[in-house]
Amino acid sequence: MFRCTGLYLGFFLSISMLYLVKFTNINILIGFLILIPCSVDGGTQYLGFRESNNFLRFLTDLIAGIGLGMLLFLISGRA
């Protein structure tokens, strides 16, 4: 539940911010790099290396939602 909430909140915040403010130098590499913390957190928990907590799940997926919003904004051609 915390992963989904963070992901959706980050996505909608980034999309709304990108539409309201004109950013001219959004880089696609930054969008992909922002996804790494979520992948590491989810991957290490899935493989059983460690146990994640709700705050970390929310935070990493909030960041990932922002990255996904940036990537979709770039793909849509609005940037």
PyMOL Python script that loads the backbone (N, CA, C, O; Angstrom):
from pymol import cmd

cmd.read_pdbstr("""\
ATOM      1  N   MET A   1       0.805  -1.188   0.000  1.00  0.00           N
ATOM      2  CA  MET A   1       0.000   0.000   0.000  1.00  0.00           C
ATOM      3  C   MET A   1       0.859   1.269   0.000  1.00  0.00           C
ATOM      4  O   MET A   1       0.524   2.241  -0.677  1.00  0.00           O
ATOM      5  N   PHE A   2       1.959   1.265   0.751  1.00  0.00           N
ATOM      6  CA  PHE A   2       2.800   2.451   0.811  1.00  0.00           C
ATOM      7  C   PHE A   2       3.564   2.658  -0.495  1.00  0.00           C
ATOM      8  O   PHE A   2       3.821   3.793  -0.894  1.00  0.00           O
ATOM      9  N   ARG A   3       3.925   1.558  -1.159  1.00  0.00           N
ATOM     10  CA  ARG A   3       4.601   1.685  -2.448  1.00  0.00           C
ATOM     11  C   ARG A   3       3.691   2.340  -3.472  1.00  0.00           C
ATOM     12  O   ARG A   3       4.106   3.256  -4.182  1.00  0.00           O
ATOM     13  N   CYS A   4       2.470   1.880  -3.548  1.00  0.00           N
ATOM     14  CA  CYS A   4       1.518   2.425  -4.529  1.00  0.00           C
ATOM     15  C   CYS A   4       1.218   3.889  -4.233  1.00  0.00           C
ATOM     16  O   CYS A   4       1.165   4.708  -5.150  1.00  0.00           O
ATOM     17  N   THR A   5       1.022   4.222  -2.966  1.00  0.00           N
ATOM     18  CA  THR A   5       0.716   5.596  -2.599  1.00  0.00           C
ATOM     19  C   THR A   5       1.861   6.528  -2.973  1.00  0.00           C
ATOM     20  O   THR A   5       1.630   7.592  -3.548  1.00  0.00           O
ATOM     21  N   GLY A   6       3.083   6.144  -2.655  1.00  0.00           N
ATOM     22  CA  GLY A   6       4.242   6.960  -3.000  1.00  0.00           C
ATOM     23  C   GLY A   6       4.414   7.110  -4.499  1.00  0.00           C
ATOM     24  O   GLY A   6       4.712   8.200  -4.989  1.00  0.00           O
ATOM     25  N   LEU A   7       4.228   6.021  -5.227  1.00  0.00           N
ATOM     26  CA  LEU A   7       4.389   6.059  -6.678  1.00  0.00           C
ATOM     27  C   LEU A   7       3.358   6.968  -7.329  1.00  0.00           C
ATOM     28  O   LEU A   7       3.705   7.807  -8.160  1.00  0.00           O
ATOM     29  N   TYR A   8       2.108   6.808  -6.959  1.00  0.00           N
ATOM     30  CA  TYR A   8       1.051   7.642  -7.549  1.00  0.00           C
ATOM     31  C   TYR A   8       1.210   9.106  -7.156  1.00  0.00           C
ATOM     32  O   TYR A   8       1.037   9.993  -7.991  1.00  0.00           O
ATOM     33  N   LEU A   9       1.532   9.361  -5.909  1.00  0.00           N
ATOM     34  CA  LEU A   9       1.690  10.739  -5.458  1.00  0.00           C
ATOM     35  C   LEU A   9       2.853  11.423  -6.178  1.00  0.00           C
ATOM     36  O   LEU A   9       2.719  12.560  -6.630  1.00  0.00           O
ATOM     37  N   GLY A  10       3.979  10.743  -6.285  1.00  0.00           N
ATOM     38  CA  GLY A  10       5.121  11.307  -6.999  1.00  0.00           C
ATOM     39  C   GLY A  10       4.834  11.528  -8.463  1.00  0.00           C
ATOM     40  O   GLY A  10       5.253  12.536  -9.033  1.00  0.00           O
ATOM     41  N   PHE A  11       4.124  10.600  -9.083  1.00  0.00           N
ATOM     42  CA  PHE A  11       3.786  10.725 -10.497  1.00  0.00           C
ATOM     43  C   PHE A  11       2.891  11.940 -10.736  1.00  0.00           C
ATOM     44  O   PHE A  11       3.176  12.763 -11.605  1.00  0.00           O
ATOM     45  N   PHE A  12       1.821  12.049  -9.969  1.00  0.00           N
ATOM     46  CA  PHE A  12       0.896  13.152 -10.178  1.00  0.00           C
ATOM     47  C   PHE A  12       1.500  14.508  -9.805  1.00  0.00           C
ATOM     48  O   PHE A  12       1.197  15.518 -10.442  1.00  0.00           O
ATOM     49  N   LEU A  13       2.342  14.535  -8.789  1.00  0.00           N
ATOM     50  CA  LEU A  13       3.022  15.783  -8.440  1.00  0.00           C
ATOM     51  C   LEU A  13       3.981  16.223  -9.542  1.00  0.00           C
ATOM     52  O   LEU A  13       4.037  17.404  -9.884  1.00  0.00           O
ATOM     53  N   SER A  14       4.731  15.283 -10.094  1.00  0.00           N
ATOM     54  CA  SER A  14       5.694  15.660 -11.130  1.00  0.00           C
ATOM     55  C   SER A  14       5.004  16.069 -12.417  1.00  0.00           C
ATOM     56  O   SER A  14       5.417  17.036 -13.057  1.00  0.00           O
ATOM     57  N   ILE A  15       3.959  15.351 -12.808  1.00  0.00           N
ATOM     58  CA  ILE A  15       3.250  15.718 -14.032  1.00  0.00           C
ATOM     59  C   ILE A  15       2.613  17.089 -13.894  1.00  0.00           C
ATOM     60  O   ILE A  15       2.700  17.910 -14.807  1.00  0.00           O
ATOM     61  N   SER A  16       1.975  17.343 -12.764  1.00  0.00           N
ATOM     62  CA  SER A  16       1.343  18.650 -12.595  1.00  0.00           C
ATOM     63  C   SER A  16       2.390  19.758 -12.529  1.00  0.00           C
ATOM     64  O   SER A  16       2.169  20.843 -13.067  1.00  0.00           O
ATOM     65  N   MET A  17       3.513  19.507 -11.887  1.00  0.00           N
ATOM     66  CA  MET A  17       4.561  20.516 -11.818  1.00  0.00           C
ATOM     67  C   MET A  17       5.186  20.762 -13.190  1.00  0.00           C
ATOM     68  O   MET A  17       5.482  21.905 -13.538  1.00  0.00           O
ATOM     69  N   LEU A  18       5.388  19.712 -13.962  1.00  0.00           N
ATOM     70  CA  LEU A  18       5.989  19.877 -15.282  1.00  0.00           C
ATOM     71  C   LEU A  18       5.060  20.607 -16.240  1.00  0.00           C
ATOM     72  O   LEU A  18       5.533  21.307 -17.135  1.00  0.00           O
ATOM     73  N   TYR A  19       3.761  20.461 -16.077  1.00  0.00           N
ATOM     74  CA  TYR A  19       2.823  21.195 -16.921  1.00  0.00           C
ATOM     75  C   TYR A  19       2.713  22.663 -16.506  1.00  0.00           C
ATOM     76  O   TYR A  19       2.515  23.534 -17.353  1.00  0.00           O
ATOM     77  N   LEU A  20       2.839  22.937 -15.217  1.00  0.00           N
ATOM     78  CA  LEU A  20       2.697  24.311 -14.740  1.00  0.00           C
ATOM     79  C   LEU A  20       3.949  25.142 -14.972  1.00  0.00           C
ATOM     80  O   LEU A  20       3.861  26.318 -15.324  1.00  0.00           O
ATOM     81  N   VAL A  21       5.106  24.541 -14.780  1.00  0.00           N
ATOM     82  CA  VAL A  21       6.376  25.253 -14.913  1.00  0.00           C
ATOM     83  C   VAL A  21       7.072  24.742 -16.160  1.00  0.00           C
ATOM     84  O   VAL A  21       7.155  23.533 -16.380  1.00  0.00           O
ATOM     85  N   LYS A  22       7.567  25.649 -16.966  1.00  0.00           N
ATOM     86  CA  LYS A  22       8.243  25.253 -18.203  1.00  0.00           C
ATOM     87  C   LYS A  22       9.701  24.909 -17.930  1.00  0.00           C
ATOM     88  O   LYS A  22      10.530  25.796 -17.727  1.00  0.00           O
ATOM     89  N   PHE A  23      10.001  23.624 -17.926  1.00  0.00           N
ATOM     90  CA  PHE A  23      11.379  23.166 -17.798  1.00  0.00           C
ATOM     91  C   PHE A  23      11.907  22.891 -19.201  1.00  0.00           C
ATOM     92  O   PHE A  23      11.265  22.192 -19.985  1.00  0.00           O
ATOM     93  N   THR A  24      13.052  23.429 -19.510  1.00  0.00           N
ATOM     94  CA  THR A  24      13.581  23.269 -20.863  1.00  0.00           C
ATOM     95  C   THR A  24      14.720  22.266 -20.936  1.00  0.00           C
ATOM     96  O   THR A  24      15.056  21.807 -22.027  1.00  0.00           O
ATOM     97  N   ASN A  25      15.317  21.917 -19.823  1.00  0.00           N
ATOM     98  CA  ASN A  25      16.486  21.038 -19.876  1.00  0.00           C
ATOM     99  C   ASN A  25      16.287  19.784 -19.022  1.00  0.00           C
ATOM    100  O   ASN A  25      17.113  19.477 -18.162  1.00  0.00           O
ATOM    101  N   ILE A  26      15.212  19.076 -19.255  1.00  0.00           N
ATOM    102  CA  ILE A  26      14.983  17.808 -18.567  1.00  0.00           C
ATOM    103  C   ILE A  26      15.732  16.731 -19.340  1.00  0.00           C
ATOM    104  O   ILE A  26      15.569  16.602 -20.553  1.00  0.00           O
ATOM    105  N   ASN A  27      16.531  15.978 -18.652  1.00  0.00           N
ATOM    106  CA  ASN A  27      17.351  14.956 -19.284  1.00  0.00           C
ATOM    107  C   ASN A  27      16.736  13.580 -19.028  1.00  0.00           C
ATOM    108  O   ASN A  27      16.300  13.288 -17.914  1.00  0.00           O
ATOM    109  N   ILE A  28      16.702  12.741 -20.057  1.00  0.00           N
ATOM    110  CA  ILE A  28      16.123  11.410 -19.918  1.00  0.00           C
ATOM    111  C   ILE A  28      16.983  10.534 -19.002  1.00  0.00           C
ATOM    112  O   ILE A  28      16.460   9.633 -18.347  1.00  0.00           O
ATOM    113  N   LEU A  29      18.276  10.783 -18.949  1.00  0.00           N
ATOM    114  CA  LEU A  29      19.153  10.011 -18.078  1.00  0.00           C
ATOM    115  C   LEU A  29      18.811  10.252 -16.607  1.00  0.00           C
ATOM    116  O   LEU A  29      18.856   9.322 -15.801  1.00  0.00           O
ATOM    117  N   ILE A  30      18.474  11.476 -16.259  1.00  0.00           N
ATOM    118  CA  ILE A  30      18.088  11.785 -14.884  1.00  0.00           C
ATOM    119  C   ILE A  30      16.822  11.028 -14.508  1.00  0.00           C
ATOM    120  O   ILE A  30      16.703  10.527 -13.390  1.00  0.00           O
ATOM    121  N   GLY A  31      15.873  10.944 -15.443  1.00  0.00           N
ATOM    122  CA  GLY A  31      14.647  10.191 -15.185  1.00  0.00           C
ATOM    123  C   GLY A  31      14.922   8.731 -14.876  1.00  0.00           C
ATOM    124  O   GLY A  31      14.296   8.153 -13.987  1.00  0.00           O
ATOM    125  N   PHE A  32      15.851   8.134 -15.603  1.00  0.00           N
ATOM    126  CA  PHE A  32      16.197   6.741 -15.342  1.00  0.00           C
ATOM    127  C   PHE A  32      17.005   6.572 -14.054  1.00  0.00           C
ATOM    128  O   PHE A  32      16.829   5.585 -13.340  1.00  0.00           O
ATOM    129  N   LEU A  33      17.877   7.512 -13.754  1.00  0.00           N
ATOM    130  CA  LEU A  33      18.671   7.423 -12.530  1.00  0.00           C
ATOM    131  C   LEU A  33      17.807   7.550 -11.284  1.00  0.00           C
ATOM    132  O   LEU A  33      18.110   6.955 -10.250  1.00  0.00           O
ATOM    133  N   ILE A  34      16.738   8.320 -11.379  1.00  0.00           N
ATOM    134  CA  ILE A  34      15.839   8.491 -10.243  1.00  0.00           C
ATOM    135  C   ILE A  34      15.102   7.187  -9.927  1.00  0.00           C
ATOM    136  O   ILE A  34      14.643   7.007  -8.799  1.00  0.00           O
ATOM    137  N   LEU A  35      14.980   6.293 -10.879  1.00  0.00           N
ATOM    138  CA  LEU A  35      14.295   5.013 -10.660  1.00  0.00           C
ATOM    139  C   LEU A  35      15.150   3.996  -9.904  1.00  0.00           C
ATOM    140  O   LEU A  35      14.618   2.999  -9.415  1.00  0.00           O
ATOM    141  N   ILE A  36      16.438   4.216  -9.797  1.00  0.00           N
ATOM    142  CA  ILE A  36      17.343   3.237  -9.189  1.00  0.00           C
ATOM    143  C   ILE A  36      17.041   2.962  -7.707  1.00  0.00           C
ATOM    144  O   ILE A  36      17.036   1.794  -7.318  1.00  0.00           O
ATOM    145  N   PRO A  37      16.791   3.971  -6.862  1.00  0.00           N
ATOM    146  CA  PRO A  37      16.517   3.645  -5.447  1.00  0.00           C
ATOM    147  C   PRO A  37      15.321   2.715  -5.255  1.00  0.00           C
ATOM    148  O   PRO A  37      15.360   1.830  -4.400  1.00  0.00           O
ATOM    149  N   CYS A  38      14.281   2.902  -6.024  1.00  0.00           N
ATOM    150  CA  CYS A  38      13.108   2.032  -5.919  1.00  0.00           C
ATOM    151  C   CYS A  38      13.450   0.611  -6.351  1.00  0.00           C
ATOM    152  O   CYS A  38      13.012  -0.356  -5.728  1.00  0.00           O
ATOM    153  N   SER A  39      14.224   0.489  -7.406  1.00  0.00           N
ATOM    154  CA  SER A  39      14.616  -0.832  -7.888  1.00  0.00           C
ATOM    155  C   SER A  39      15.489  -1.562  -6.884  1.00  0.00           C
ATOM    156  O   SER A  39      15.322  -2.763  -6.667  1.00  0.00           O
ATOM    157  N   VAL A  40      16.410  -0.850  -6.277  1.00  0.00           N
ATOM    158  CA  VAL A  40      17.292  -1.463  -5.278  1.00  0.00           C
ATOM    159  C   VAL A  40      16.491  -1.872  -4.044  1.00  0.00           C
ATOM    160  O   VAL A  40      16.665  -2.976  -3.528  1.00  0.00           O
ATOM    161  N   ASP A  41      15.618  -0.987  -3.574  1.00  0.00           N
ATOM    162  CA  ASP A  41      14.821  -1.292  -2.388  1.00  0.00           C
ATOM    163  C   ASP A  41      13.897  -2.484  -2.638  1.00  0.00           C
ATOM    164  O   ASP A  41      13.866  -3.421  -1.840  1.00  0.00           O
ATOM    165  N   GLY A  42      13.160  -2.454  -3.720  1.00  0.00           N
ATOM    166  CA  GLY A  42      12.247  -3.552  -4.022  1.00  0.00           C
ATOM    167  C   GLY A  42      12.965  -4.848  -4.352  1.00  0.00           C
ATOM    168  O   GLY A  42      12.532  -5.928  -3.951  1.00  0.00           O
ATOM    169  N   GLY A  43      14.066  -4.736  -5.087  1.00  0.00           N
ATOM    170  CA  GLY A  43      14.810  -5.932  -5.482  1.00  0.00           C
ATOM    171  C   GLY A  43      15.473  -6.641  -4.317  1.00  0.00           C
ATOM    172  O   GLY A  43      15.424  -7.867  -4.222  1.00  0.00           O
ATOM    173  N   THR A  44      16.090  -5.879  -3.437  1.00  0.00           N
ATOM    174  CA  THR A  44      16.748  -6.512  -2.294  1.00  0.00           C
ATOM    175  C   THR A  44      15.737  -7.094  -1.311  1.00  0.00           C
ATOM    176  O   THR A  44      16.007  -8.105  -0.661  1.00  0.00           O
ATOM    177  N   GLN A  45      14.575  -6.455  -1.203  1.00  0.00           N
ATOM    178  CA  GLN A  45      13.547  -7.025  -0.342  1.00  0.00           C
ATOM    179  C   GLN A  45      12.967  -8.298  -0.966  1.00  0.00           C
ATOM    180  O   GLN A  45      12.727  -9.283  -0.267  1.00  0.00           O
ATOM    181  N   TYR A  46      12.747  -8.273  -2.264  1.00  0.00           N
ATOM    182  CA  TYR A  46      12.195  -9.446  -2.947  1.00  0.00           C
ATOM    183  C   TYR A  46      13.141 -10.639  -2.870  1.00  0.00           C
ATOM    184  O   TYR A  46      12.701 -11.775  -2.697  1.00  0.00           O
ATOM    185  N   LEU A  47      14.424 -10.383  -2.998  1.00  0.00           N
ATOM    186  CA  LEU A  47      15.413 -11.465  -2.954  1.00  0.00           C
ATOM    187  C   LEU A  47      15.713 -11.937  -1.535  1.00  0.00           C
ATOM    188  O   LEU A  47      16.419 -12.928  -1.347  1.00  0.00           O
ATOM    189  N   GLY A  48      15.183 -11.238  -0.539  1.00  0.00           N
ATOM    190  CA  GLY A  48      15.340 -11.674   0.837  1.00  0.00           C
ATOM    191  C   GLY A  48      16.610 -11.210   1.520  1.00  0.00           C
ATOM    192  O   GLY A  48      16.972 -11.740   2.571  1.00  0.00           O
ATOM    193  N   PHE A  49      17.296 -10.231   0.946  1.00  0.00           N
ATOM    194  CA  PHE A  49      18.519  -9.738   1.560  1.00  0.00           C
ATOM    195  C   PHE A  49      18.252  -8.889   2.792  1.00  0.00           C
ATOM    196  O   PHE A  49      19.074  -8.840   3.707  1.00  0.00           O
ATOM    197  N   ARG A  50      17.113  -8.226   2.817  1.00  0.00           N
ATOM    198  CA  ARG A  50      16.769  -7.364   3.944  1.00  0.00           C
ATOM    199  C   ARG A  50      15.271  -7.133   3.959  1.00  0.00           C
ATOM    200  O   ARG A  50      14.560  -7.495   3.022  1.00  0.00           O
ATOM    201  N   GLU A  51      14.807  -6.531   5.027  1.00  0.00           N
ATOM    202  CA  GLU A  51      13.388  -6.210   5.163  1.00  0.00           C
ATOM    203  C   GLU A  51      13.228  -4.693   5.098  1.00  0.00           C
ATOM    204  O   GLU A  51      13.883  -3.964   5.844  1.00  0.00           O
ATOM    205  N   SER A  52      12.376  -4.229   4.225  1.00  0.00           N
ATOM    206  CA  SER A  52      12.123  -2.802   4.080  1.00  0.00           C
ATOM    207  C   SER A  52      11.028  -2.371   5.052  1.00  0.00           C
ATOM    208  O   SER A  52      10.227  -3.189   5.504  1.00  0.00           O
ATOM    209  N   ASN A  53      11.004  -1.071   5.368  1.00  0.00           N
ATOM    210  CA  ASN A  53       9.924  -0.561   6.211  1.00  0.00           C
ATOM    211  C   ASN A  53       9.021   0.355   5.384  1.00  0.00           C
ATOM    212  O   ASN A  53       9.350   0.696   4.248  1.00  0.00           O
ATOM    213  N   ASN A  54       7.895   0.748   5.952  1.00  0.00           N
ATOM    214  CA  ASN A  54       6.915   1.517   5.197  1.00  0.00           C
ATOM    215  C   ASN A  54       7.422   2.897   4.805  1.00  0.00           C
ATOM    216  O   ASN A  54       7.111   3.379   3.716  1.00  0.00           O
ATOM    217  N   PHE A  55       8.195   3.539   5.670  1.00  0.00           N
ATOM    218  CA  PHE A  55       8.723   4.856   5.332  1.00  0.00           C
ATOM    219  C   PHE A  55       9.669   4.773   4.137  1.00  0.00           C
ATOM    220  O   PHE A  55       9.597   5.604   3.231  1.00  0.00           O
ATOM    221  N   LEU A  56      10.547   3.786   4.130  1.00  0.00           N
ATOM    222  CA  LEU A  56      11.484   3.630   3.026  1.00  0.00           C
ATOM    223  C   LEU A  56      10.760   3.269   1.732  1.00  0.00           C
ATOM    224  O   LEU A  56      11.126   3.755   0.663  1.00  0.00           O
ATOM    225  N   ARG A  57       9.749   2.432   1.819  1.00  0.00           N
ATOM    226  CA  ARG A  57       8.948   2.094   0.639  1.00  0.00           C
ATOM    227  C   ARG A  57       8.285   3.329   0.064  1.00  0.00           C
ATOM    228  O   ARG A  57       8.317   3.554  -1.146  1.00  0.00           O
ATOM    229  N   PHE A  58       7.679   4.136   0.940  1.00  0.00           N
ATOM    230  CA  PHE A  58       7.001   5.345   0.480  1.00  0.00           C
ATOM    231  C   PHE A  58       7.986   6.318  -0.142  1.00  0.00           C
ATOM    232  O   PHE A  58       7.719   6.872  -1.208  1.00  0.00           O
ATOM    233  N   LEU A  59       9.126   6.533   0.513  1.00  0.00           N
ATOM    234  CA  LEU A  59      10.101   7.504   0.035  1.00  0.00           C
ATOM    235  C   LEU A  59      10.718   7.094  -1.304  1.00  0.00           C
ATOM    236  O   LEU A  59      10.812   7.914  -2.217  1.00  0.00           O
ATOM    237  N   THR A  60      11.135   5.845  -1.424  1.00  0.00           N
ATOM    238  CA  THR A  60      11.758   5.425  -2.680  1.00  0.00           C
ATOM    239  C   THR A  60      10.757   5.424  -3.831  1.00  0.00           C
ATOM    240  O   THR A  60      11.129   5.732  -4.964  1.00  0.00           O
ATOM    241  N   ASP A  61       9.519   5.091  -3.571  1.00  0.00           N
ATOM    242  CA  ASP A  61       8.543   5.100  -4.651  1.00  0.00           C
ATOM    243  C   ASP A  61       8.022   6.494  -4.951  1.00  0.00           C
ATOM    244  O   ASP A  61       7.566   6.746  -6.066  1.00  0.00           O
ATOM    245  N   LEU A  62       8.075   7.403  -3.997  1.00  0.00           N
ATOM    246  CA  LEU A  62       7.768   8.799  -4.286  1.00  0.00           C
ATOM    247  C   LEU A  62       8.791   9.348  -5.275  1.00  0.00           C
ATOM    248  O   LEU A  62       8.437  10.032  -6.235  1.00  0.00           O
ATOM    249  N   ILE A  63      10.053   9.042  -5.032  1.00  0.00           N
ATOM    250  CA  ILE A  63      11.123   9.465  -5.934  1.00  0.00           C
ATOM    251  C   ILE A  63      10.959   8.797  -7.298  1.00  0.00           C
ATOM    252  O   ILE A  63      11.140   9.443  -8.330  1.00  0.00           O
ATOM    253  N   ALA A  64      10.619   7.510  -7.308  1.00  0.00           N
ATOM    254  CA  ALA A  64      10.419   6.804  -8.570  1.00  0.00           C
ATOM    255  C   ALA A  64       9.226   7.365  -9.340  1.00  0.00           C
ATOM    256  O   ALA A  64       9.259   7.427 -10.569  1.00  0.00           O
ATOM    257  N   GLY A  65       8.190   7.767  -8.643  1.00  0.00           N
ATOM    258  CA  GLY A  65       7.044   8.375  -9.303  1.00  0.00           C
ATOM    259  C   GLY A  65       7.411   9.675  -9.992  1.00  0.00           C
ATOM    260  O   GLY A  65       6.915   9.974 -11.078  1.00  0.00           O
ATOM    261  N   ILE A  66       8.279  10.445  -9.357  1.00  0.00           N
ATOM    262  CA  ILE A  66       8.759  11.676  -9.983  1.00  0.00           C
ATOM    263  C   ILE A  66       9.551  11.350 -11.241  1.00  0.00           C
ATOM    264  O   ILE A  66       9.397  12.018 -12.263  1.00  0.00           O
ATOM    265  N   GLY A  67      10.396  10.328 -11.172  1.00  0.00           N
ATOM    266  CA  GLY A  67      11.161   9.916 -12.347  1.00  0.00           C
ATOM    267  C   GLY A  67      10.273   9.418 -13.473  1.00  0.00           C
ATOM    268  O   GLY A  67      10.511   9.738 -14.638  1.00  0.00           O
ATOM    269  N   LEU A  68       9.251   8.637 -13.140  1.00  0.00           N
ATOM    270  CA  LEU A  68       8.318   8.162 -14.172  1.00  0.00           C
ATOM    271  C   LEU A  68       7.555   9.312 -14.803  1.00  0.00           C
ATOM    272  O   LEU A  68       7.331   9.328 -16.013  1.00  0.00           O
ATOM    273  N   GLY A  69       7.159  10.269 -13.986  1.00  0.00           N
ATOM    274  CA  GLY A  69       6.484  11.444 -14.524  1.00  0.00           C
ATOM    275  C   GLY A  69       7.366  12.209 -15.487  1.00  0.00           C
ATOM    276  O   GLY A  69       6.909  12.666 -16.535  1.00  0.00           O
ATOM    277  N   MET A  70       8.642  12.347 -15.125  1.00  0.00           N
ATOM    278  CA  MET A  70       9.580  13.033 -16.016  1.00  0.00           C
ATOM    279  C   MET A  70       9.740  12.279 -17.325  1.00  0.00           C
ATOM    280  O   MET A  70       9.741  12.885 -18.397  1.00  0.00           O
ATOM    281  N   LEU A  71       9.875  10.959 -17.246  1.00  0.00           N
ATOM    282  CA  LEU A  71      10.057  10.177 -18.471  1.00  0.00           C
ATOM    283  C   LEU A  71       8.818  10.230 -19.369  1.00  0.00           C
ATOM    284  O   LEU A  71       8.942  10.383 -20.584  1.00  0.00           O
ATOM    285  N   LEU A  72       7.652  10.108 -18.793  1.00  0.00           N
ATOM    286  CA  LEU A  72       6.451  10.189 -19.606  1.00  0.00           C
ATOM    287  C   LEU A  72       6.229  11.580 -20.177  1.00  0.00           C
ATOM    288  O   LEU A  72       5.694  11.720 -21.277  1.00  0.00           O
ATOM    289  N   PHE A  73       6.627  12.595 -19.454  1.00  0.00           N
ATOM    290  CA  PHE A  73       6.543  13.947 -19.955  1.00  0.00           C
ATOM    291  C   PHE A  73       7.467  14.124 -21.154  1.00  0.00           C
ATOM    292  O   PHE A  73       7.100  14.780 -22.129  1.00  0.00           O
ATOM    293  N   LEU A  74       8.668  13.541 -21.089  1.00  0.00           N
ATOM    294  CA  LEU A  74       9.602  13.621 -22.213  1.00  0.00           C
ATOM    295  C   LEU A  74       9.115  12.816 -23.411  1.00  0.00           C
ATOM    296  O   LEU A  74       9.234  13.262 -24.552  1.00  0.00           O
ATOM    297  N   ILE A  75       8.565  11.623 -23.152  1.00  0.00           N
ATOM    298  CA  ILE A  75       8.091  10.775 -24.237  1.00  0.00           C
ATOM    299  C   ILE A  75       6.908  11.411 -24.950  1.00  0.00           C
ATOM    300  O   ILE A  75       6.761  11.263 -26.163  1.00  0.00           O
ATOM    301  N   SER A  76       6.063  12.118 -24.204  1.00  0.00           N
ATOM    302  CA  SER A  76       4.882  12.734 -24.812  1.00  0.00           C
ATOM    303  C   SER A  76       5.247  13.890 -25.730  1.00  0.00           C
ATOM    304  O   SER A  76       4.416  14.334 -26.522  1.00  0.00           O
ATOM    305  N   GLY A  77       6.469  14.380 -25.637  1.00  0.00           N
ATOM    306  CA  GLY A  77       6.909  15.464 -26.521  1.00  0.00           C
ATOM    307  C   GLY A  77       6.529  16.851 -26.037  1.00  0.00           C
ATOM    308  O   GLY A  77       6.602  17.812 -26.803  1.00  0.00           O
ATOM    309  N   ARG A  78       6.130  16.972 -24.796  1.00  0.00           N
ATOM    310  CA  ARG A  78       5.719  18.269 -24.252  1.00  0.00           C
ATOM    311  C   ARG A  78       6.891  19.097 -23.771  1.00  0.00           C
ATOM    312  O   ARG A  78       6.765  20.310 -23.602  1.00  0.00           O
ATOM    313  N   ALA A  79       8.047  18.451 -23.544  1.00  0.00           N
ATOM    314  CA  ALA A  79       9.200  19.178 -23.003  1.00  0.00           C
ATOM    315  C   ALA A  79       9.875  19.994 -24.083  1.00  0.00           C
ATOM    316  O   ALA A  79      10.866  20.674 -23.815  1.00  0.00           O
TER     317      ALA A  79
END
""", "prot")
cmd.dss("prot")
cmd.show_as("cartoon", "prot")
cmd.util.cbc("prot")
cmd.orient("prot")
